Amino acid sequence: MKQKTPTLSIITICYNIKDEIERTCKSIVNQTWQDFEWIVVDGGSTDGTVDILKKYQLNWLKVSGLIL
C-alpha cells in the first residue's frame, strides 16, 4: 500500500538553540491538524539541541526527518 503524502511540510532549520527548540517541539506536537510532516535540519549543534530533537523523534512519530 502506498503511503499518503502529507498536505503540508513544516521545515525547522536550527543550530545551537537548545533553549528555544523545546518550545518549537511542543508547538508541533500540540497541533490539532495532523496532515503534515515535520522535517528538522540541524547544522551541527553542540549545545544539546540534537538531544532534545531526538527525544521528540522517539516519542512522536510525526517527526519524519532529522538530518544530523
LUMMI-447085 format. One record per residue: y, z, x of N, C-alpha, C in turn; residue in three letters. Coordinates in pm, whole numbers, always signed. Each point is the difference from the previous one (the first is absolute). Example, Ala and Ser with C-alpha at 12.3 -4.5 7.8 and 13.67 -1.06 7.14 Angstrom:
BEGIN
<node <-569 +780 +1319> <+119 +0 -89> <+120 +0 +90> ala> <node <+105 -72 -35> <+119 +6 +82> <+109 +73 -77> ser> 
This chain:
BEGIN
<node <-118 +0 +84> <+118 +0 -84> <+125 +0 +88> met> <node <+95 -85 -31> <+124 -11 +76> <+92 +118 -33> lys> <node <+59 +58 +104> <+92 +112 -18> <+134 -51 -51> gln> <node <+57 +72 -97> <+129 -37 -60> <+113 +21 +101> lys> <node <+89 -96 +10> <+117 +10 +86> <+107 +84 -69> thr> <node <+58 +97 +70> <+105 +81 -61> <+123 -83 -35> pro> <node <+73 +46 -100> <+121 -67 -43> <+115 +19 +99> thr> <node <+1 +113 +69> <+111 +37 +87> <-53 +56 +131> leu> <node <+66 -33 +110> <-32 +60 +130> <+118 +87 +41> ser> <node <-30 +124 +34> <+101 +91 +55> <-27 +8 +149> ile> <node <+99 -31 +80> <-17 -1 +145> <+92 +106 +60> ile> <node <-61 +92 +75> <+74 +105 +68> <-13 -23 +150> thr> <node <+112 -14 +67> <+2 -16 +145> <+60 +128 +57> ile> <node <-70 +60 +97> <+47 +130 +48> <-21 +17 +149> cys> <node <+76 +94 +56> <-14 +39 +140> <+59 +139 +17> tyr> <node <-84 +95 +35> <+42 +138 +26> <+87 +58 -112> asn> <node <-53 -1 -122> <+74 +58 -113> <-86 +104 -72> ile> <node <-65 +85 +77> <-89 +103 -54> <+66 +80 -111> lys> <node <+126 +33 +17> <+69 +82 -99> <+29 -73 -130> asp> <node <-3 -131 +0> <+31 -79 -120> <-123 -65 -63> glu> <node <-104 -29 +77> <-112 -79 -51> <-79 +75 -106> ile> <node <-6 +130 +7> <-71 +79 -103> <+63 -22 -137> glu> <node <+131 -1 -5> <+71 -24 -127> <-30 -141 -52> arg> <node <-3 -97 +90> <-34 -137 -39> <-142 -7 -55> thr> <node <-94 +63 +69> <-140 +2 -46> <-12 +61 -138> cys> <node <+65 +111 -22> <-6 +66 -131> <+61 -88 -108> lys> <node <+107 -69 +32> <+62 -90 -97> <-95 -112 -40> ser> <node <-67 -59 +97> <-95 -108 -29> <-116 +53 -83> ile> <node <-56 +112 +39> <-115 +59 -70> <+35 +33 -145> val> <node <+122 +39 -26> <+39 +45 -134> <+49 -112 -92> asn> <node <-9 -123 +42> <+41 -111 -87> <-92 -6 -122> gln> <node <+58 -23 -115> <-82 -11 -121> <-55 -141 -18> thr> <node <+70 -99 +50> <-47 -138 -6> <-85 -23 +123> trp> <node <-123 -46 -16> <-95 -4 +110> <-39 -140 +49> gln> <node <+61 -106 -51> <-40 -135 +38> <+74 -46 +126> asp> <node <-21 +73 +110> <+66 -34 +125> <-91 +37 +117> phe> <node <+34 -55 +115> <-63 +41 +124> <+108 +60 +89> glu> <node <-40 +91 +87> <+94 +62 +92> <-42 -35 +141> trp> <node <+86 -68 +70> <-27 -41 +137> <+95 +78 +91> ile> <node <-58 +70 +97> <+80 +79 +93> <-15 -58 +139> val> <node <+114 -26 +64> <+1 -50 +138> <+73 +103 +85> val> <node <-73 +61 +92> <+60 +100 +88> <+23 -62 +137> asp> <node <+114 +28 +59> <+36 -59 +129> <-45 +78 +122> gly> <node <-102 +83 -16> <-49 +77 +114> <+57 +141 +6> gly> <node <+18 +61 -115> <+56 +134 -7> <-79 +100 +84> ser> <node <+73 +95 +58> <-62 +105 +83> <+34 +140 -49> thr> <node <+62 +10 -117> <+48 +129 -50> <-84 +60 -112> asp> <node <-115 -58 -31> <-83 +50 -109> <+9 -83 -127> gly> <node <+84 -102 +0> <+13 -88 -117> <-135 -59 -39> thr> <node <-75 -48 +98> <-129 -65 -27> <-99 +99 -59> val> <node <+2 +125 +44> <-90 +101 -56> <+25 +20 -148> asp> <node <+126 +2 -39> <+34 +15 -142> <-46 -123 -78> ile> <node <+23 -119 +54> <-44 -122 -67> <-152 -4 -16> leu> <node <-72 +41 +103> <-147 +2 -8> <-48 +97 -107> lys> <node <+70 +111 -16> <-37 +97 -104> <+8 -65 -138> lys> <node <+104 -76 -23> <+14 -66 -129> <-95 -118 -13> tyr> <node <-30 -66 +109> <-95 -110 -4> <-137 +52 -41> gln> <node <-38 +116 +50> <-130 +58 -32> <-5 +55 -142> leu> <node <+112 +50 -48> <+2 +66 -131> <+39 -91 -116> asn> <node <+52 -116 +31> <+48 -87 -107> <-34 -144 +35> trp> <node <-93 -59 -72> <-55 -129 +39> <+94 -117 -19> leu> <node <+113 +21 -66> <+95 -109 -20> <+72 -39 +129> lys> <node <-10 +81 +103> <+58 -37 +128> <-89 -108 +58> val> <node <+45 -124 -11> <-89 -111 +33> <+14 -49 +142> ser> <node <+102 +43 +71> <+13 -46 +137> <+75 +102 +84> gly> <node <-64 +42 +108> <+68 +86 +96> <-20 -66 +135> leu> <node <+103 -63 +49> <-9 -72 +127> <+58 +88 +109> ile> <node <-84 +40 +93> <+44 +92 +104> <+10 -69 +133> leu> 
